[in-house]
Amino acid sequence: MDEEESLSIWLSGLMYKAGFSSANARIQSAMASGMEDVLSFLLKSDSLRVFGSYADGWGSCLDKLDGSIEPSSDIDVTVMSGRQPIHPVVDAQLEANCQAEHMLAEYKDGHVFFRIKPNFSIEKSKLGMVDAFDIIVALDCCSYPSIELLQDGYRTRTGRASCMPERIIELLRAEVFGDSPKCHAVAASPPNLPAGSCMRVSTTLLERSVMQNLTDIQGQFFIIVKFLIKRVLSDIGLKTYIAKNLLFYMLDETPVEKWQTGSHLIELVRTSLEILVEMMESTDSEDACMKHFFLRDANVYFKKDHKKKAEIVASVKQTLVKIHEEIGKFADSLTELPVGGMQFHALFSLHLLAEVHIAAATGTERDAIISAFGEVRDAHVAVSEVPTEDSLDSHLKKLLKQISELPDCVRVSKDWLKALAYLRVGKSLDAAAEAFQFSISKGMRCPAEGPEVQFDGAKSAILGMLQEPNPLRLQLRDGKIVACTLENELTPLAKLIAAMRDGTVPSVANVFTEMLQSTPLLPMLINYRKVEQPRALSELRNFTRHLRTIVTSFSPASLIEDDID
C-alpha cells in the first residue's frame, strides 16, 4: 500500500468519526421527508417538496453529518404550481402526443422559454430564522427531455460501458419512464438572458435517486469535492452544483472496485478535478463550465460575475498540484462527533412555536410568553456560538445555568437546548442520559452494528417521536399526519399556497394584516435573533408580496428565442 492509499484510508476514518456514513445520510433524508410532511399539513398543501442537500442527506454541512445545516447552506422548499403542465418543444416542432391542455414552450440548452418570477430566499441573516430557506416555484412538465444515460446502447463520455450501479439505473428508469414522472421546471435563466425570462428543467428527482443511494465512500468523495469547490475554490465562480455533477460523471465512469474501500479516495478526487479541467477546456464558451450529466444538450454555467475561464482553469490546476495540502485542510475542519444521535436541528423553530402556542392556549400571560420566547432565543444563540473559554466544562456549566432558568412552559425546548449544549462541547449524550426527559432532545441513534438503517423505517420512527409528549403533538393515521398543535397557525400562508393552485389573486395588504392578526407567533419567530422589528416586518411584507405576484407570473414565452425580452 503506497503513501496516498494510506492517507486516503486515514481520511475516510476521520470522516466516519464526523458522521459521514450512508446510514446517517438516510436518517437525515428521512428527517427532511418528515419535515416535508409537517409543512404540507400545516400549509394544507400537497404541492410542497423539501429538496436540496439537506434532503439528499449529503452536503448540508461539510464538517460533520449530524442533521445540522451550516450557515452558508439552506433548505430548498419547492412549491409545485398546479397549473397545466409545460410541454417542452424541441426546435419549435410540435409533437403528436402533446395534449391540448399542455402549455407549449420551446426547449433549448436545458431550459424552457416560459416567463416566471425569480425565486425568493428567506435568509438567516435577514429574518433570523433558525435555518435559511429558498422558496422555489415550479411548473410540472409533461415528460423529461431525453436522458442519454437511459438510452439503449449508451456509452460513457470516454466511450465505455457505464459503471453506474444497476440499482440506481432502475430507480432512474422508474422515474423517467413511469406512469407519472415528476419532471418540473424552475425559475433559472442562462447568463445571456434576463432573470425570469425562462425556466430550467429540473432533474432534482433523478439526482435524489442517486444521492440517497450512495455508499459511504461515494458520499465521502462528494463531501471532499464539494469542500474543495465551496471553500478552496470559492472566489472564482464555480457553483457548488458542479460537485454533484462531477459525482455523477465519476459514478458513470469509475469501476465499482474503486468505491469498495477508502484507499482510492484521494485518487478519485484528483480524477474528478481532472475531468473538470478537461470539460472547461473543451468548450469555447466563456460562461459554460461543463455539460450537465443528465441533460447532455445543456450546460452547467459558472456563477454570474465569475473570473475569466482561463483563471478558473488555472486555479483548479493549482489545486491539483496542492491536492494533499488542501485535503489536509479539509481533514482539519472535520468535527468528531460524540456518541449520540442525529439531531433534529431543522425542526427546532417549529417546536418552539408549538410550545409557545400551547402556553398561550392555557391562559399564560402574553408578556410572559414573549419573554420566554426571547429567553429561548438568547439561549439558542449562546449554544450556537463556538466556545471561547479555555475550559469546556466551565463553558458547559455556564450554558446549562442559562438554560435552567428558562420557564417550564418551554420545557421541551429547554431539554433540546441542553442536549445541544452537551454536543457543542463534545460531550456524549449517553454520559448524561438521565438529564434529558424527551427523546427528541437526544435525536435518533444510528446503530454502529445490526440491520442496515432503512429510509422508511427511519421516517416512521421520526414521525413517531413527534407525537405526545412532543409539543407538536402529531396524530398519525396510516402513517399520515391528521392533527398537529400548529395546524391553524399558518392559515394565511396556506391561503397563499392555495392561490398558486387556483389562480386567485389575494391583496397583499389583506394577507399581511391577516398574518399579523391571526398568527401572532410569526413576527416573534421572524424577530428570533433580535432583528430590528421594522426591518423584520418589512421582510415579511416583501415575502408576502412575492408569493402573491407568483400567482400571476406564469405567462408562456414565445416559441421563438428572439422574442424573449
C-alpha positions in Angstrom: 0.0 0.0 0.0 1.5 3.3 -1.1 1.5 6.6 0.9 -1.5 8.1 -0.8 -3.6 5.0 -0.2 -2.7 5.1 3.5 -3.6 8.8 3.6 -6.9 8.0 1.9 -7.8 5.3 4.5 -6.9 7.6 7.3 -9.1 10.4 5.8 -12.0 8.1 5.4 -11.7 7.0 9.0 -11.8 10.6 10.1 -14.9 11.2 8.0 -16.6 8.2 9.6 -15.9 9.8 13.0 -17.5 13.0 11.8 -20.7 11.1 10.9 -20.2 10.8 7.2 -21.9 7.4 6.5 -24.7 6.3 4.3 -26.8 5.4 7.4 -26.6 8.9 8.8 -27.4 10.3 5.4 -30.5 8.2 5.2 -31.6 9.3 8.6 -31.2 13.0 7.6 -33.1 12.4 4.4 -35.9 10.8 6.4 -35.9 13.9 8.7 -36.3 16.1 5.6 -39.2 13.9 4.4 -40.8 14.1 7.8 -40.4 17.9 7.8 -42.0 18.0 4.3 -45.0 16.1 5.7 -45.3 18.5 8.7 -45.1 21.6 6.4 -47.5 20.2 3.9 -50.0 19.5 6.7 -49.6 23.0 8.3 -49.9 24.7 4.9 -52.7 22.5 3.8 -51.0 21.7 0.6 -49.8 18.6 -1.2 -47.7 20.7 -3.5 -44.7 21.3 -1.2 -41.4 19.5 -1.6 -38.3 19.7 0.5 -35.2 19.4 -1.8 -31.6 20.3 -1.7 -28.5 18.9 0.1 -30.4 18.6 3.4 -33.0 16.2 1.8 -30.2 14.5 -0.2 -28.6 13.5 3.1 -25.1 14.7 2.0 -23.6 18.2 1.8 -25.8 20.4 4.1 -22.8 20.6 6.4 -19.2 19.9 5.4 -17.5 19.4 8.8 -19.9 16.7 10.1 -23.1 14.8 9.3 -25.4 15.0 12.3 -28.6 16.7 10.9 -27.2 20.2 11.1 -27.2 22.8 8.4 -24.2 25.1 8.1 -24.7 28.9 7.9 -23.9 29.1 4.2 -26.4 26.4 3.3 -30.2 26.4 3.2 -33.2 24.2 2.8 -34.9 24.3 -0.6 -38.7 24.3 -0.4 -40.3 23.9 -3.8 -43.9 24.8 -4.4 -45.5 22.9 -7.3 -47.8 25.4 -9.1 -50.6 23.0 -10.1 -51.1 24.8 -13.5 -51.3 22.9 -16.7 -48.0 21.1 -17.5 -45.4 22.6 -19.8 -44.8 20.6 -22.9 -41.1 21.2 -24.0 -40.9 21.6 -27.7 -37.6 21.0 -29.5 -36.8 23.3 -32.4 -40.4 24.6 -32.4 -41.6 21.3 -33.8 -44.9 20.2 -32.2 -45.1 16.6 -31.1 -48.0 14.4 -31.9 -48.5 13.2 -28.3 -48.9 16.7 -26.9 -52.2 17.0 -25.1 -54.4 20.1 -25.8 -54.3 21.3 -22.2 -50.5 21.4 -22.1 -48.7 24.7 -22.5 -46.1 24.7 -25.3 -42.7 26.2 -24.7 -39.5 26.0 -26.7 -36.9 23.7 -25.1 -33.2 24.5 -25.6 -30.0 24.1 -23.6 -31.9 22.6 -20.7 -34.4 25.5 -20.5 -38.0 26.1 -21.5 -38.8 29.6 -22.6 -41.6 30.4 -20.2 -41.7 33.6 -18.1 -41.9 33.3 -14.3 -41.0 35.4 -11.2 -37.5 34.6 -9.9 -37.1 32.5 -6.7 -37.3 34.1 -3.2 -34.8 33.4 -0.4 -35.5 33.7 3.3 -32.0 34.4 4.5 -30.9 33.5 8.0 -29.2 36.8 8.4 -32.3 38.8 7.4 -35.2 37.1 9.0 -33.4 35.4 11.9 -34.9 32.0 11.1 -33.1 29.1 12.7 -32.3 27.9 9.2 -32.4 29.7 5.8 -34.9 28.7 3.2 -35.1 29.1 -0.6 -38.7 29.3 -1.8 -38.7 27.9 -5.3 -41.8 27.8 -7.6 -42.0 25.0 -10.1 -44.3 24.1 -13.0 -44.8 20.5 -14.0 -43.5 19.2 -17.3 -45.4 16.5 -19.2 -42.2 14.4 -19.6 -38.5 14.5 -19.2 -36.3 15.5 -22.1 -34.1 12.7 -23.5 -31.9 11.2 -20.8 -28.9 9.9 -22.6 -27.8 7.6 -19.7 -31.1 5.6 -20.1 -31.0 5.1 -23.9 -30.2 1.7 -25.4 -26.5 1.4 -26.3 -25.4 4.2 -24.1 -21.7 4.7 -23.7 -19.9 7.0 -21.3 -18.1 10.2 -22.1 -15.0 8.1 -22.8 -16.8 5.5 -25.0 -17.1 2.7 -22.4 -20.0 0.9 -20.8 -21.5 2.7 -17.8 -20.4 1.8 -14.3 -23.5 3.4 -12.8 -24.9 0.9 -10.2 -27.8 -1.1 -11.5 -30.0 -0.3 -8.5 -29.7 3.4 -9.3 -30.4 2.8 -13.0 -33.6 1.1 -12.1 -34.7 3.9 -9.9 -33.9 6.4 -12.7 -35.9 4.4 -15.2 -38.9 4.2 -12.8 -38.9 8.0 -12.5 -38.4 8.8 -16.2 -40.5 6.1 -17.8 -43.1 5.6 -15.1 -46.8 6.3 -15.4 -46.5 9.7 -13.6 -43.0 11.2 -14.0 -42.4 14.2 -11.7 -40.4 16.3 -14.1 -40.7 20.0 -13.4 -39.1 23.3 -14.4 -37.9 26.1 -12.0 -37.0 29.7 -12.4 -33.5 30.0 -13.8 -32.0 31.7 -16.8 -28.7 31.2 -18.6 -26.2 34.0 -18.5 -27.2 35.6 -21.8 -30.9 36.0 -20.8 -32.5 38.2 -18.1 -33.8 36.6 -14.8 -37.4 35.3 -15.1 -37.3 35.0 -18.9 -37.2 31.2 -18.9 -37.2 28.2 -16.7 -34.6 25.4 -16.2 -35.8 21.8 -16.5 -35.0 20.3 -13.1 -33.5 16.9 -12.7 -33.7 17.1 -8.9 -35.7 13.8 -8.5 -33.2 12.0 -10.7 -30.4 13.4 -8.6 -32.1 12.4 -5.4 -32.3 8.8 -6.7 -28.5 8.9 -6.9 -27.7 10.8 -3.7 -30.0 8.8 -1.4 -28.3 5.6 -2.6 -24.6 6.5 -2.3 -22.3 4.2 -0.4 -20.2 5.5 2.5 -17.2 6.1 0.2 -19.2 7.7 -2.6 -20.7 10.1 -0.2 -17.4 10.9 1.4 -15.9 11.6 -2.0 -18.7 14.0 -2.8 -18.2 15.9 0.5 -14.5 16.3 -0.2 -15.1 17.6 -3.8 -17.8 20.0 -2.5 -15.4 21.3 0.2 -12.8 22.0 -2.5 -15.2 23.9 -4.7 -17.0 25.7 -1.9 -14.1 26.5 0.4 -10.8 26.3 -1.5 -12.1 27.5 -5.0 -14.8 29.7 -3.5 -13.9 33.1 -5.1 -13.5 32.2 -8.8 -17.1 31.5 -9.8 -17.7 27.7 -9.5 -21.2 26.7 -8.4 -21.4 24.0 -5.7 -23.7 22.1 -8.0 -20.6 21.3 -10.1 -19.5 18.9 -7.2 -22.7 16.9 -7.7 -22.4 16.9 -11.5 -18.8 15.6 -11.1 -20.0 12.9 -8.7 -22.5 11.7 -11.4 -19.8 11.5 -14.1 -17.5 9.7 -11.7 -20.1 7.1 -10.8 -20.7 6.6 -14.5 -17.0 6.1 -15.4 -15.4 4.6 -12.3 -15.3 0.8 -11.8 -17.1 -0.5 -8.8 -13.9 -1.8 -7.1 -12.6 1.7 -6.8 -15.5 2.6 -4.4 -15.3 -0.5 -2.2 -12.8 0.9 0.3 -11.4 4.3 1.2 -8.0 3.5 -0.2 -8.7 5.3 -3.5 -10.4 8.3 -2.1 -7.8 10.9 -2.9 -7.2 9.3 -6.3 -10.9 9.7 -7.1 -10.9 13.3 -6.0 -7.9 14.0 -8.2 -9.6 12.3 -11.2 -12.8 14.4 -10.7 -10.8 17.7 -10.8 -9.0 16.5 -13.9 -12.4 15.8 -15.6 -13.5 19.3 -14.6 -10.4 20.9 -16.2 -10.9 18.7 -19.3 -14.6 19.8 -19.7 -13.8 23.5 -19.1 -11.1 23.4 -21.8 -13.4 21.5 -24.3 -15.8 24.5 -24.9 -15.1 28.0 -26.2 -18.0 29.5 -24.2 -16.7 31.8 -21.5 -19.7 31.2 -19.3 -20.2 27.4 -19.7 -18.3 25.2 -17.2 -19.3 21.6 -18.2 -22.1 19.5 -19.7 -25.0 18.6 -17.5 -24.8 14.9 -16.7 -28.5 14.1 -17.2 -29.3 16.6 -19.9 -26.3 16.3 -22.2 -27.6 19.0 -24.5 -27.4 21.5 -21.6 -24.5 23.4 -20.0 -23.8 23.9 -16.3 -22.7 27.5 -16.1 -20.4 29.4 -13.8 -21.7 31.9 -11.3 -22.5 35.4 -12.6 -19.5 37.8 -12.4 -17.2 34.8 -12.5 -13.5 35.2 -13.3 -12.2 34.5 -16.7 -12.3 30.9 -17.6 -8.5 30.7 -18.1 -8.1 31.9 -14.5 -10.6 29.3 -13.2 -8.8 26.5 -15.1 -5.5 27.7 -13.7 -6.9 27.7 -10.1 -8.2 24.2 -10.4 -4.9 23.0 -11.8 -3.1 24.7 -8.9 -5.4 22.8 -6.5 -4.5 19.6 -8.2 -0.8 20.4 -7.6 -1.5 21.0 -3.9 -4.2 18.3 -3.5 -2.6 16.7 -0.4 -2.2 20.1 1.3 -5.8 21.1 0.5 -7.1 17.7 1.7 -5.2 18.3 4.9 -7.1 21.5 5.4 -10.3 19.5 4.9 -9.2 16.9 7.5 -8.5 19.7 10.0 -12.0 21.1 9.5 -13.8 17.9 10.4 -15.6 17.7 13.8 -15.5 14.4 15.5 -19.0 13.6 16.8 -19.5 12.4 20.4 -21.6 9.3 20.8 -25.2 10.4 20.2 -28.0 10.6 17.7 -28.7 12.6 14.6 -30.2 15.9 15.7 -33.5 17.4 14.5 -32.0 20.9 14.0 -34.4 22.0 11.2 -37.4 21.4 13.4 -36.3 23.4 16.4 -38.2 26.6 15.5 -41.5 24.7 14.9 -41.1 23.0 18.3 -40.6 26.4 20.0 -43.6 27.9 18.3 -45.7 24.9 19.3 -44.7 25.2 23.0 -45.4 29.0 23.0 -48.7 28.3 21.3 -49.6 25.7 24.0 -48.7 28.2 26.7 -50.9 30.8 25.1 -53.8 28.4 24.8 -53.6 27.6 28.5 -54.0 31.2 29.5 -50.5 32.2 30.3 -49.9 35.9 30.2 -48.8 37.1 26.8 -45.9 39.1 28.2 -44.6 36.0 29.9 -44.9 34.1 26.6 -43.0 36.7 24.7 -40.4 36.8 27.5 -40.0 33.0 27.3 -39.6 33.2 23.5 -36.9 35.9 23.9 -35.0 33.9 26.6 -35.0 30.8 24.5 -33.7 32.9 21.6 -30.9 34.2 23.7 -30.0 30.7 25.0 -30.1 29.2 21.4 -27.7 32.0 20.3 -25.4 31.2 23.2 -25.4 27.5 22.4 -24.7 28.1 18.7 -21.6 30.1 19.4 -18.2 28.5 19.3 -16.8 28.2 22.9 -14.1 30.8 23.5 -13.2 29.8 27.1 -10.2 27.6 27.9 -12.3 25.2 29.9 -15.1 23.4 28.0 -16.5 22.2 31.3 -16.8 25.7 32.5 -18.5 26.8 29.3 -21.0 23.9 29.6 -21.8 24.8 33.2 -22.5 28.4 32.1 -24.8 27.3 29.3 -26.7 24.8 31.5 -27.3 27.5 34.1 -28.7 29.9 31.4 -30.9 27.1 30.1 -32.1 26.0 33.6 -33.5 29.5 34.1 -36.0 29.2 31.2 -39.6 28.8 32.2 -41.3 25.4 32.3 -43.7 26.4 29.6 -40.9 25.7 27.1 -39.6 22.5 28.8 -39.0 20.6 25.5 -37.0 23.5 24.1 -35.0 23.5 27.4 -34.3 19.8 27.1 -33.3 20.2 23.4 -31.0 23.2 24.2 -29.4 21.2 27.0 -28.6 18.4 24.6 -27.1 20.9 22.0 -25.0 22.4 24.8 -23.5 19.0 25.6 -22.8 18.3 21.9 -21.3 21.8 21.5 -18.5 21.0 24.0 -18.0 17.5 22.6 -19.8 15.6 25.4 -21.6 12.3 24.8 -25.3 12.5 25.5 -25.1 8.9 26.8 -23.0 10.2 29.7 -25.8 12.4 30.8 -28.8 10.4 29.6 -30.7 11.0 32.9 -30.6 14.7 32.2 -33.0 14.5 29.3 -36.7 13.9 29.5 -37.7 13.8 25.8 -36.5 11.5 23.1 -36.5 14.4 20.5 -33.7 16.0 22.5 -31.3 13.1 22.0 -32.1 12.7 18.3 -32.2 9.4 16.5 -29.4 7.0 17.1 -27.8 5.3 14.1 -26.6 1.9 15.3 -23.0 1.0 14.7 -23.9 -2.6 14.2 -27.0 -4.7 13.3 -29.5 -4.3 10.4 -28.9 -1.6 7.9 -30.8 1.6 8.5 -33.7 1.9 6.0 -35.3 5.2 4.9 -38.9 4.2 5.5 -38.2 2.8 9.0 -36.2 5.9 10.0 -39.0 8.2 8.8 -41.7 6.2 10.7 -39.6 6.5 13.9 -39.1 10.2 13.4 -42.8 10.9 13.0 -43.5 8.7 16.0 -41.1 10.9 18.1 -43.2 14.0 17.1 -46.3 12.6 18.8 -47.2 13.2 22.5 -45.5 14.3 24.7 -43.8 16.3 21.9 -45.3 19.8 21.7 -46.1 19.4 18.0 -48.5 16.6 19.2 -48.7 14.9 15.8 -51.6 12.5 15.4 -51.0 9.9 12.7 -53.3 7.6 10.8 -51.8 5.0 8.5 -48.6 6.9 8.6 -50.2 10.2 7.6 -50.5 13.3 9.8 -54.1 14.1 10.7 -53.6 16.6 13.5 -50.9 18.9 14.9 -50.7 21.7 17.5 -49.9 24.4 15.0 -52.4 23.3 12.3 -54.3 26.6 12.3 -51.4 28.9 13.0 -50.2 29.2 9.4 -53.6 29.6 7.7 -52.7 32.9 5.9 -49.7 31.3 4.4 -51.8 28.3 3.4 -54.1 30.6 1.6 -51.2 32.0 -0.5 -50.1 28.5 -1.3 -53.7 27.6 -2.4 -53.8 30.7 -4.5 -50.9 29.4 -6.6 -53.1 26.4 -7.5 -56.5 28.0 -8.1 -55.3 31.3 -9.7 -56.9 33.7 -7.2 -55.1 37.0 -6.5 -55.3 38.0 -2.8 -54.5 41.5 -1.7 -51.0 41.8 -0.2 -52.3 44.3 2.4 -55.1 41.9 3.4 -52.9 38.8 3.6 -50.2 40.7 5.5 -52.8 42.1 8.0 -54.3 38.6 8.4 -50.8 37.2 9.1 -50.2 39.6 11.9 -53.6 39.3 13.4 -54.2 35.5 13.2 -50.6 34.4 13.5 -49.1 36.5 16.4 -46.3 34.0 16.7 -44.9 34.6 13.2 -43.5 38.1 13.9 -41.9 36.7 17.1 -40.2 34.0 15.0 -39.1 36.5 12.4 -37.5 38.6 15.2 -35.9 35.5 16.6 -32.4 36.8 16.6 -33.2 40.3 17.6 -33.6 41.6 14.1 -34.9 45.2 14.2 -38.7 44.9 14.3 -39.4 47.3 11.4 -36.9 45.5 9.2 -38.4 42.1 10.1 -41.9 43.2 9.3 -40.6 44.7 6.0 -39.1 41.4 5.1 -42.4 39.6 5.9 -44.3 42.1 3.7 -41.8 41.5 0.9 -42.2 37.8 1.3 -46.0 38.1 1.2 -45.9 40.4 -1.9 -43.5 38.0 -3.7 -45.8 35.0 -3.1 -48.7 37.0 -4.3 -47.1 38.1 -7.5 -46.1 34.5 -8.2 -49.8 33.8 -8.7 -50.0 36.0 -11.8 -46.4 35.5 -13.0 -46.9 32.5 -15.3 -47.0 33.6 -18.9 -45.9 31.4 -21.9 -42.9 32.9 -23.7 -42.8 32.7 -27.5 -41.5 29.6 -29.1 -39.0 31.8 -30.9 -36.0 32.7 -28.8 -35.6 36.1 -30.5 -38.8 37.3 -29.0 -37.6 36.9 -25.4 -37.1 40.4 -23.8 
